[in-house]
Amino acid sequence: MESMNEATILLALDVDPRIRTIAAQPFTLRMDLEKLFATRTEAFQHAPRARDEEPSFEVIYTPDFLVTLASPTPLVIEAKS
């Protein structure tokens, strides 16, 4: 956990009876490639689509939590202040 906001959200999720699973920083999205990766390192290892340079942080996104409920649709959560 990186922030107090994340800790607070995790505590709230932990006591919610609707929650089935909670995964912290579950994946990384390369928006320029429209592809999911297991880790940020793995995302950076793939060459950019148009140019032969490292992608900027603007095209890399790792959410704070992935939550599954009883429904089949997962919930992606980003903790911001």
C-alpha positions in Angstrom: 0.0 0.0 0.0 1.3 3.4 -1.0 -1.0 5.9 0.7 -3.4 6.4 3.6 -6.3 6.6 1.1 -5.4 3.1 -0.2 -5.3 1.8 3.4 -8.7 3.4 4.2 -10.3 1.9 1.0 -8.8 -1.5 1.8 -10.3 -1.5 5.3 -13.7 -0.5 3.9 -13.5 -3.2 1.3 -12.4 -5.8 3.9 -15.6 -5.4 6.0 -18.0 -5.2 3.0 -19.8 -8.6 2.9 -20.5 -8.2 -0.9 -16.7 -8.4 -1.7 -15.4 -11.8 -2.8 -11.8 -11.0 -3.7 -9.4 -8.0 -3.5 -6.2 -7.7 -5.5 -3.8 -4.8 -4.9 -2.2 -3.3 -8.1 -3.6 -6.2 -10.1 -2.4 -5.3 -13.6 -0.8 -2.6 -15.7 -2.4 -1.1 -18.8 -0.4 0.1 -21.7 -2.8 2.5 -23.2 -0.8 3.1 -26.4 -0.9 -0.7 -27.1 -4.4 -1.2 -25.6 -2.9 -4.2 -23.7 -2.8 -5.5 -20.1 0.3 -6.7 -18.4 0.9 -8.5 -15.1 3.6 -5.9 -14.0 4.9 -2.5 -14.9 8.2 -4.0 -15.7 6.6 -6.3 -18.3 4.7 -3.3 -19.8 7.9 -1.3 -20.2 9.6 -4.2 -21.9 7.3 -4.1 -24.9 8.3 -1.7 -27.7 6.0 1.3 -28.3 3.7 1.0 -31.2 4.9 4.0 -33.3 8.3 4.9 -32.1 11.4 3.1 -30.9 11.6 4.7 -27.5 10.4 4.0 -24.0 6.8 4.9 -23.3 6.0 7.8 -21.2 4.3 7.4 -17.8 1.2 9.0 -19.4 0.5 5.7 -21.3 1.1 3.4 -18.4 -1.7 2.9 -15.7 -1.8 0.6 -12.7 -5.0 0.7 -10.7 -4.8 0.4 -6.9 -7.4 -2.4 -6.5 -9.4 -5.0 -8.5 -12.4 -6.2 -6.6 -14.8 -9.0 -7.4 -18.3 -9.1 -6.1 -21.0 -11.7 -6.5 -21.7 -10.3 -9.9 -19.5 -11.3 -12.8 -18.3 -7.7 -13.5 -15.1 -6.8 -11.6 -14.6 -3.3 -10.1 -11.4 -1.4 -10.7 -10.6 1.1 -7.9 -8.2 4.1 -7.9 -7.5 5.8 -4.6 -7.1 9.6 -5.0 -7.2 12.4 -2.5 
